[in-house]
């Protein structure tokens, strides 16, 4: 089955700096890679996703890059703000074979220092 | 995006009892899933809830402990049976957006404490 590794486990940055979180996956057939933000006591919220036919996707201060050859993808947050502080999870899912459950990374606790 | 309502939001239960968690989606979805998130940890898939057939369980999870129902395309339940303190966790349901889309949205979670 799929295995997703995520680094770093914690990340502390100064407000205004950039933050980068990296994930690798094992199943070369995986074709969908979402990122979730989870604030304390709340549900995971989808913040951005990328499919395997795209190398990069950007949404305002958030971008995701995908390297299919190396089987890794990254989340980039620019101009970080204190409200970006949360736990971020990457995930991967295989093609539509009837089982499209997500396999999650271990999470990254991002703290943005004001 | 689908709106998912999950209840109860939290409960404190005695060991040996069972708790049923309900998940309601505001639109028909093909796929529904149940995850467990232990404190400070990532999400682990328990099972895929299949409409009209038995759920598909992941390694380490069994039907006798976590029976699941999926009577239609908008509703599912997860029961945590014969609970022990080790079952204390957050349980989350998730639903896909449709046949071709794989975006997954989550219910607000059920925080279960077993005493």
Interface residues (C-beta under 8 A of the other chain):
Chain A: X32 X34 X42 X43 X44 X45 X46 X49 X89 X93 X96 X99 X100 X101 X102 X103 X104 X105 X106 X107
Chain B: X1 X31 X33 X41 X42 X43 X44 X45 X48 X56 X92 X94 X96 X99 X100 X102 X103 X104 X105 X106 X107 X108 X109
